[in-house]
Amino acid sequence: MILYYFIYFCSMFKLYFLRYLVFYTVKFHLLSNKQQEQEEQQQVYPSHSNLKRTQKN
């Protein structure tokens, strides 16, 4: 019985650990992606304004 409880506890722990691990990795990936997107947008907007200037000229 003790062994059974031990195995059960380990499996539950693994499940929760994996779930939290996945949750936090996804969260960090999303955060890093948002930062990258913001940087890309900052890079893109000046080029857009440059394009508009050249079109006006």
C-alpha positions, 0 to 999 in steps of 0.5 A, spaced: 500 500 500 505 504 501 508 503 495 502 504 491 501 511 495 508 513 493 507 511 486 500 515 486 504 521 489 509 521 484 505 521 478 500 527 481 507 531 482 509 529 475 503 532 472 502 538 476 510 539 475 509 538 467 503 543 467 506 548 471 512 548 467 508 548 460 504 554 463 510 558 465 514 556 458 508 558 454 507 565 458 515 566 458 515 565 450 509 570 449 512 575 453 518 574 449 514 574 443 510 581 445 517 584 446 520 582 439 513 584 436 514 591 439 521 592 437 519 590 430 513 595 430 518 600 432 523 598 426 517 598 421 514 604 423 520 609 421 520 605 414 513 606 413 514 614 415 520 614 410 516 611 404 510 616 405 515 622 405 518 619 398 511 618 395 510 625 397 516 627 394 
